Amino acid sequence: MSVIQLPPAVLFDFDGVIVDSFQAHFQAWQSAYKELFGESSLDFPHQELCGKSPLLIAEYICQRAGKKEHAALYFATKSAHLHSSQTAPTLLPGVKEIQTFLHGKDVPHGIASNATRDFIGNSISQLQLGFVTYLGVEDYTHPKPHPEAYLSLAKELGITPNDYEKTWVFEDSITGTEAAKKAGMFPVGILTINSETTMKAAGSKLVFPTLLEAYEFLRKGH
């Protein structure tokens, strides 16, 4: 059996890779919209907004509703609704397996997401995950598709630039894949929302349905 070389580090997106949090986010966007504008109907094109920062999503929704000047308040209100929720997002397959595997092999790993830091931290606690290092959208000036998120996480984990091209980045969105590419890292696609063809066209070097298959791929090589 051929031995698969372990990456020097593994970086993870959060939504769509580790958890399915669409319903939690959508409910928060919807309840915040109703609180601010008194309307319960909300047009939310999931595919188009996937992977974007929450402030950009707030600006997009408010602009389409003719309420552009309220975007910052809408973002803050939605964040408050999301953080006060006691409902954990759905854990996706393979998360605990791959995190335990990487920990056992002493491979540095962490999360960099366009989600808020509080949401990531609350979800890690609720789902009893082993991630210690994670960054949210407040931790960098430029959200994905800018590479700052992954460059900041690499620095946090002590990864040197010489190892960037071999550092795996798990992403399910085109936005995040672009960030990994711009950081000079090795994008790995998770097929939560996009097809294999779409993710490979975006720059994914490998693709897996979920982290469970990625874990099996790494485990079988060792």
C-alpha positions in Angstrom: 0.0 0.0 0.0 1.4 3.4 -0.9 2.0 5.8 1.9 0.2 9.2 1.7 2.3 12.0 3.0 0.6 13.8 5.8 0.2 17.5 5.3 2.3 19.7 7.6 -0.9 21.3 8.8 -4.7 21.2 8.0 -6.9 24.2 8.0 -10.7 24.0 8.1 -13.6 26.2 7.0 -16.5 25.9 9.4 -19.9 26.1 7.8 -20.5 23.4 5.3 -17.3 21.5 6.3 -17.6 20.9 10.0 -21.2 21.8 10.6 -24.4 22.3 8.6 -25.6 25.6 10.1 -27.8 26.9 7.3 -31.1 26.6 9.2 -29.6 28.3 12.3 -28.2 31.2 10.3 -31.4 31.5 8.1 -33.6 31.6 11.2 -31.4 34.3 12.7 -31.5 36.3 9.5 -35.2 35.9 9.3 -36.0 36.8 12.9 -33.7 39.8 12.8 -35.3 41.0 9.6 -38.7 40.8 11.2 -37.5 42.6 14.4 -36.0 45.5 12.4 -38.4 45.8 9.5 -41.6 44.1 10.7 -41.6 41.8 7.7 -41.3 38.0 7.9 -40.7 37.3 4.3 -37.0 37.1 3.4 -35.4 36.4 0.0 -32.2 34.4 0.8 -30.4 33.0 -2.2 -28.3 30.3 -0.4 -26.1 29.3 -3.4 -25.2 32.9 -4.2 -24.4 33.9 -0.7 -22.6 30.7 0.4 -19.2 31.4 2.0 -19.6 35.2 2.1 -19.0 37.2 5.3 -22.1 38.0 7.3 -21.7 41.7 6.9 -21.6 41.3 3.1 -24.8 39.1 3.3 -26.5 41.8 5.4 -25.5 44.5 2.8 -26.8 42.3 0.0 -30.2 41.6 1.7 -30.7 45.2 2.7 -29.7 46.6 -0.7 -32.3 44.3 -2.4 -34.9 45.4 0.1 -34.1 49.1 -0.4 -32.8 49.4 3.1 -29.0 49.6 2.5 -28.4 52.1 5.3 -29.5 49.5 7.8 -27.0 46.8 6.9 -24.6 47.3 9.9 -27.6 47.2 12.3 -29.1 44.2 10.5 -25.7 42.3 10.8 -25.5 43.1 14.5 -29.1 42.1 15.2 -28.7 38.9 13.3 -25.5 38.1 15.2 -27.3 38.7 18.5 -30.1 36.3 17.5 -27.7 33.7 16.4 -25.5 33.8 19.5 -28.4 33.6 21.8 -29.7 30.4 20.2 -29.4 27.3 22.3 -29.7 25.0 19.3 -26.4 23.6 18.0 -25.8 23.3 14.3 -25.7 19.8 12.8 -22.3 18.1 13.0 -21.2 16.8 9.6 -19.7 13.3 9.1 -16.1 12.6 9.9 -15.3 15.7 12.0 -14.4 14.0 15.2 -12.6 11.2 13.4 -10.3 13.5 11.4 -9.7 15.9 14.3 -8.7 13.0 16.6 -6.5 11.5 13.9 -4.7 14.8 13.3 -4.3 15.3 17.0 -2.8 11.9 17.4 -0.3 12.5 14.5 0.6 16.0 16.0 -0.5 17.7 12.8 -1.3 21.4 13.6 -4.9 22.2 12.7 -7.6 24.8 13.2 -10.6 26.7 11.9 -10.7 30.0 9.9 -14.2 31.0 9.0 -16.3 34.0 7.7 -18.7 33.1 10.6 -18.4 35.0 13.8 -16.0 33.9 16.5 -18.7 33.5 19.1 -20.8 31.3 16.9 -17.8 29.0 16.2 -16.8 28.9 19.8 -20.4 28.2 21.0 -20.8 25.4 18.4 -17.5 23.8 19.4 -18.6 23.8 23.0 -22.1 22.5 22.2 -20.9 19.7 20.0 -17.9 18.8 22.2 -15.4 19.2 19.5 -11.6 19.1 20.1 -10.6 22.2 18.2 -8.6 24.7 20.2 -7.5 27.2 17.6 -10.1 29.0 15.6 -10.6 32.4 14.0 -13.8 34.2 13.1 -14.6 37.1 10.8 -13.8 39.6 13.5 -10.2 38.3 13.6 -9.1 39.7 10.3 -9.6 42.9 8.3 -10.4 41.2 5.0 -12.8 38.2 4.9 -12.6 35.4 2.4 -12.0 35.3 -0.6 -9.1 37.4 0.6 -6.3 35.1 1.9 -6.0 36.9 5.2 -8.1 34.3 7.1 -5.9 31.4 6.2 -2.6 33.3 6.5 -3.7 34.5 10.0 -4.5 31.0 11.0 -1.3 29.6 9.6 0.6 32.2 11.7 -1.4 31.3 14.8 -0.5 27.6 14.3 3.2 28.3 13.7 3.2 27.2 10.1 6.0 28.6 8.0 5.5 29.9 4.5 7.7 27.1 3.2 5.0 24.6 4.2 2.0 26.6 2.7 1.9 24.7 -0.6 1.5 21.4 1.3 -1.0 22.7 3.9 -4.4 21.3 3.3 -7.4 23.6 3.4 -10.9 22.0 3.6 -13.5 24.2 1.9 -17.0 23.8 0.5 -17.4 27.2 -1.2 -15.8 28.8 -4.2 -15.2 31.9 -2.0 -13.2 29.9 0.5 -11.3 27.9 -2.2 -10.2 31.2 -3.7 -8.9 32.3 -0.3 -6.9 29.1 0.0 -5.5 29.4 -3.5 -4.5 33.1 -2.9 -2.7 32.0 0.3 -0.6 29.6 -1.7 -2.1 26.5 0.0 -3.6 23.2 -1.1 -7.4 23.5 -1.4 -9.4 20.3 -0.7 -13.1 20.4 -1.7 -16.0 19.1 0.4 -19.1 18.5 -1.7 -21.7 20.0 0.7 -23.2 22.5 -1.7 -21.1 22.4 -5.0 -20.4 19.6 -7.4 -17.0 17.9 -7.8 -16.7 19.6 -11.2 -17.4 23.0 -9.8 -15.0 22.6 -6.9 -12.2 21.3 -9.1 -12.8 24.2 -11.5 -12.5 26.6 -8.6 -9.1 25.1 -7.7 -9.6 22.1 -5.4 -6.7 19.6 -5.8 -8.7 16.8 -4.1 -12.4 16.5 -3.4 -14.4 14.4 -0.9 -18.1 14.1 -0.2 -17.5 14.8 3.5 -14.6 14.9 6.0 -15.3 11.2 6.8 -14.0 10.1 3.3 -11.0 12.5 3.8 -10.2 10.9 7.1 -10.4 7.4 5.6 -8.1 8.6 2.8 -5.5 9.8 5.2 -5.9 6.9 7.6 -5.4 4.3 5.0 -2.2 5.9 3.9 -0.8 5.5 7.5 
